[in-house]
Amino acid sequence: MIPVWAQLAYLICAVAFILALKGLSGPRTARTGNLIGAAAAVVACALPFFYMERMDNVVWILVAIAVGSVGGVFGARRVQMTQMPQMVALFNGVGGGAAALVALLELQEIVDAPGREAGIGWFVLVATAFTVFVGSVSFAGSVVTFAKLQDLMTSRPVVFPGLAVVFGGALAAGLVLSGMLVADAAMWPGIVLALVGVAFGLLLVLPVGGADVPIVISLLNAFTGLTVAAGGYVLSNTLLLVAGTLVGASGTFLTLLMAKAMGRSVANILFGALKGGSTLGAGEASDRPVKSAGPADAAIMLGYADRVIIVPGYGLAVAQAQHTLRELVDVLGERGVEVDYAIHPVAGRMPGHMNVLLAEAQVPYEQLKEMDEINDDFKDADVVLVVGANDVVNPAAKTTPGAPIYGMPILNADEAKQVVFMKRSMRPGFAGIENELLFDERTTLLFGDAKETMGKLLSAVKAL
């Protein structure tokens, strides 16, 4: 029996998780929200050591806490901003796998308990089966998304003849095994169910490619949250139930928002390749002629403009050029140029990627404008500076039916008077298709590494 004081502490932790999620919804409060959530998690992990009269395997528990703490510190200090989506995918997979393993251990307790048929309700077994299957799906799927983003395997959709049949068979097998586990609690259906869940997770994510991978990460995050909530029910742990529900609900909501930002349905993102389509283009560099210039020419365009809009993208994060970009914007501001940043919902490789990157460079929050807020202003902009972005300004989303990104809402950079497009090469973006904006007569390309070229552009503007 948990004492009243411990129950109150768990309640405070649950409220703290809710406040943390609220804090994470805005850039000004995100850091505070993160600290509140972390503090609540530490308290929740420490509480059992103070109220449980008898605790088994204490040494192993302490070892697990130590290993997890070291991994967390290493990830926080060593992983680059460009690798954050991969780390999120790994952490998410570990969470799903852990929930599945805990459910299997609880199933063993149920199987070994005398008179279990009378003492265990059927819904507990349903929650156990759900946790084992969906947790295994989240684990396997997250490993694949990590491998795709880390370039350990191709980011293109992986399909084979009969994939749809095998996929359907794995789902049917999962449902049958879940029914068997609920009808008669035993370990072998649970173990086989976990293995089928791993296979189903692989089959679910392998056909997804290109810019759709971050959306799948968000969906798998929701899966992990739901498994943690179901695991909380199995363990009679209200805090796990609350925390898992928060993660599941927010992950689901985020998945739907990202799909809407891509102009696609979640079903199309997951199963489009099964119908013979593709979520990725050819990926070949174009040899069509373009208009290019040097930093000095681009500096003149920016320095004598009245209104400039910056469109940041994943290439900015890769080059770590955000501090130089902020300095460039400061110099332009001193010259009386009005400058804003246009943030696409799926810029980078995860939602909020650009917001966090620019906040790290101390960019004022007031200058960060979401797509819906700034899209109508592009037609009044003298210059749009595109830094490391591609698909989010590709007019093919509006003009080319059949393109992988067709229907995706984009930033209206093509409506500006002039566009300066910073690129390392003519290779296409993550979706693997040509960007017609590069060949527009109003577009000037500035080739080179974003950080190095940005430094030269900054010096040229200062010299005006």
N, C-alpha and C positions, 0 to 999 in steps of 0.2 A: 504494500500500500504506500503510495507516494504521500508524504506529509503535506499539510496545507501550505506551509511556507514555500516548499519546492514547487507546488502547483501554481502558486502566485508568481514565482520566478519564471516559470515556463510561460505563463500568460504575458508577463512583461516582455519576454523574448519574442513572443508571437507578435505583439504590438510593435516591437522594434523592427521586426522584419517588414511589417506593413509600412512603417515610416521610412525604412531604408528604400523600399521600392518606390515610394513617393518621391524621395530625395533624388533617386537616380533618373527621374523623369525630366530633369532640367540641368543644364550645364553649371549653373550657379551653385546648386545644392548637391550635385552628384558626389563630390568628394565626401561631404558630411554624411550623405546617405550610405555610402560605401562603408565608412567607419562604423556607423551605427549597426549595420548588418553584420559586419565582422565581429564587433564586440558581443552582439547577441549570440552569434554562433559559438564563440569561445565560452560564454557563460553556460549555454545549453550543453556543451560537451563536458564541462567541468561539474555540473550539478550532480550527476549520479555518484560521483566519488564522495559526496558529502551526505547523501541521505540513504544510500543502499547499505543495508547491514552486511550483506554478503555479496561479493563480486568475484566471479571466476575470471581466469585468464587476464589478470591485471597487467602482467608483464607484457603480454602480446598487445593489449590495448594501448599501453604507453608507447610501445615500439611503433604501432600504427600511427599514433598521434605525432610522434617524432618524425617519421618518414613523410607524412602528409605536410607537416609544417616546413620541413626542409624543401620539399617540392614546391610548396606555395611561395616561399621566399625566393627560391631560384627563379621561378616563373615571373615573379613581380620585378625582379632586378635584372634579369638577363634576357628575357624575351623582348624582341623589338616590336614596335608598334605595328609594323607590317606583318608580324607573325601572330598578332593577337587573335585573329579568327581561328588559326590552327590550335592555339592554346585553349580557346573556348570550346572547340570541338572535342579536344582531348579530355578536358575537365568534365564536359557533359557526358562523354562516353563512360568515364570512370564512375560518375554518379549513377548512371543507368545500370552498369554492371554490378556496382555495389548493392543497389536495391534488389537486383535479381538474386544475388548470392545470399543476402539476408533473408529473403523470402524462402529460399531453399532450406536454410538453416531452421527457420520457423516451421517449415513443413516437416522437417525431421523431428522437431519437438512434438508436433501434432501426431505424427505417426507413432512415436514412442510412448505417448501419453496413454495411460490406462483409461478405458471407457471414453475414448475420444469422440465416438459417434454422438454420445449424449452431451458432451461438454462443448463441442465446437459447432458453431452455426455454419450453415451452408454458405453464407455470404463471406465469411472469413476465408473459406476455400476459394471462392470466386476472386476475392481480392488477391489472394496468394498466386493463383494462376495468372491473373492479369499482370501482377508485378514481375513474375518470372519471365513471361513472354515479352511484354513491352520493354522491360528493362534490358533484355538480351537484344532486342531489335535496336534500341537506342545505342547500346554499346557497339555492336557491329557496324551500324550505319555511321556512327561518329568516327570510328577508325577509318572508314573509307573516305569520309569528307576530309579528315586530316590528311590522308595520303594524297588526295586530289589537290588540295591547296598547297601542300608542301612539295608538290611535283615529284612525289615518290611513285606516282602512277599517272597515266594520262588523265587530263581533265575532261576529255571528250566522253560522251556517253558510251558505256560498255554494254552492248547487247549481243544476243546470240539467238539462233532459230529456236523457237519453243520457249523463249523466256517468259512470255505471258502465261503459258501453261504451267511451268515450274513455279512461277510466282503464285498463281492461284492454288496450286497443290500445296505449297508451303503454308499458305493462309488457312486452307481447309484442315491440314494436319494440325496446325496450332489450335484451331477451334475444337477439333475432336479430342486432342490430348487434354485441353482445358476441361472439357466435359467429363472425361474419364477421371481427372484429378478431383473434381468437385463431387462426382458420384461416389468415389471410393479413394480416400486420401492414401497415397502411396508415393514412395520416392521415385520410382522409375518413370512414371509419367512426367513428374516435375523436371527430372534431368533431361529427358528427351525433349520436353517442351522448351527448355532453355536452348538446346542445340538447334531446334527448329527455328527459334526466335533469332538466333545468330544468322542462320541461313536466310531467313526472311529479311533481316536488316541489310544484308549484303545485296540481295536481289532488289530491295527497295531503292538503294542509293546508287548502285552501279550505273543504271540508265540515265542518271542525271548528270548534266555537264554544263560547262560554261558558267555564266553569271548566275545560274540557278542554285549553285552549291550553298551560298550563304543562307538562302531561304530554307533549304533542307536542314541546315544547322539549327536554325530557329525552331523548325518543326520538331526535330529530335530533342531539342531542349524542352519543349512542351511535353514530349513523351516522358522524358526523365522526371519532370515535375509531377506528372500524373502517377508514375510508378512510386515515387517517394510518398505521395499522398496515400496511395493504396497500401504501401508498406507501413505507414503510420497507423492505418486502421488495423492491419494485422497485428502490429505490436502494441496497440492501444496507446499510442503516443500522439497526443493532440498536437504537439508542436510540429512534428513531422507532417501531420495532416495539413496544418495551416501553411507551413512553408512550401510543401509540395503543391498545394492548390494555387498558391501565389505564383510559383514558377510555371505551372501548367497553364494557368489563365493568361499570364503575361506573354508566355511563349506562343500560345495560340493566337493571341491578338496581334503580336508582332509579325507572325507568319502571314496572317491575312493582310496586314498593312503593307508588307514587303511585296506580296503577290500583286496587290492592287497597284503599287508603285511600278511594278514591272508590266502592268497591263495584262496579266495572265491569271488563270485560276490555279489553285494549289494542285488540283487533279491534273491539269495540263503540264505543270512543272514536273510532277512526279512520273506521269505515265505517258507524256508526249512521245518519248522515244520508242515506246512499245507499239505505237501506231505507225511507225516507219518514219516519223519526223526526227528532228534533231534540235537540241538546245544549244548547239554550237556550230559556227560557220566553218569555212575552209581554213582560216587562220594563216593565209599566205600574204606576204608583203606585196604591196602594189608597186608597179613600175610606171604608173601614169604620171605625167608632168604636174608639178605643183609650183607655187610661188613661195620662195624662201627668202629670208633676209638675215642679217646679223643683229647682234644686241644693240648696236648704235641706232639702226633704223627702227627697231621695236621701241627703243627708249623714246625716240621722238614722237611716235604715235601715242605712247602712254603719257609722256610728260606734258603734252599740249592738249590733252583731252579734258573735257569737263566732267564726264561720268565714265567710270571704269567698273566693270564687274569681273571678279575673279571666279573661275570655276575650277576648284581643286579636285583631284582624283587620286587613285591608288599610286600612280607614278610619283606624286609628291611625297607620299609616305615612304616609298622605296628609296628615293633619293635623300630623304631627311632634309628637305629644303624649306620646311615650314618657317624656320626662324629667319632665313634670308628673305622669304616672301613677305613676312610681316614687316621687316625693315623696309622693303621696297614700298609697301603700302603706306608706311609712315612717311617716307620721303615724298610720295605722291600727295599725301594729305597736306604736307607742309607747302606744296605748290598750289594748293587750292583745289585739287582733284577730289571729287566725291567717289569713294571706293567702297564696294560691298562684296561679300563672298556669297556666291550662290551654292547652296548645299542640296544635292539631290538625295532623296531618301535612301538610295542604294549605292551611293558613291563609296568607293573603296570596296572592301570585301565583307563588311558587316554594317548594320545600322549604327550611326553615330561615330563611325570611324573618322570622318573628316572633322567632326566637332571636337573630338578628343585630341586629334592631332593638332588642330589650330589652337585649342585651349592651352596645350602644352607650350605653344609659342607665345602665349600671353596676348592672343588676338582678342580684342573687346567683343563680348557676346553680342553687343548691338550690331556689329558688322556681319554677323552670321545670319543669313536670310534663307529660310526654307523655300523649296521650289514654288509652292503655291503663293507665297508672299512676294516673290521677286520676278516670276515669269513674265508678268506684264511690263516689267521695266526694261527688258532687253532691247525693245525697239527704240528706246530713248538713249541707249548706251552708245557712247562714241567708240569704245574699244571693249571687247571681251577678251580676257587673258585666260586661256585654258592651260592648266598646269597638271599634266599627268592624268587627265580624264579623257574618255573617248566615247564609250557607248552611251553615256548619259547626255551627250550633245549630238548624237548621230541622227540626222534627219530621216534615215531609213525607218525609224520607229513610227514615223508619220506617213511616209510615202511609198514604202516597199512591202506590199503584202507578201507573206511567205518568209520574210526575214526573221531570224530568231528573236529579234527584239521588237518586231512589229506590234504596235498597240501599247508599248511601254511609254508612259508620260516622260518627256525629256525636258531639259532646260532649253529655252528658246534662244540659244546662242546664235542660231542662223538668222535671227531678226536684227542683230546689231549692225551698226554701220561698218565696223571693222572687227576682225577676229585675229588675234595673235595666238597661234597654236604651238605650244612647246611640246616637242616629241623627241624621243631618242632615235626613232627610226620610223619607217612607214608600215611597220607591222601593225595589224589591227588590234582592237581591244580584246577584252576577255570573252566577248561573244563571238569573236573570230570573223567579223565581216568588215568590209571597207566602210569608211566614214566619208560620205559625199561632201561633208563640210570642209574637208581638207582640200578639195578641188574647187571650191567656190572662189570666184574672182575677188571677193572681199577678204579672203583668208590669207594670212601670211604665216608660214611655218618657220619656227625657230628651233633648229635641230641641236641636239646635244644632251648631255646629262643635266637633269633638272637643277641640281644644286650648283654645278659649275656655271651653267648658262644663266641661272638666276643671279649669281654673283656678278657676272659680267653685265647683265642687264641693270642691276642696281648701280654699279659704278658708272654706267653710261647715263643713267637718269641723273645721278648726282652731278655729272659733268655738264649737263645742259645749261 
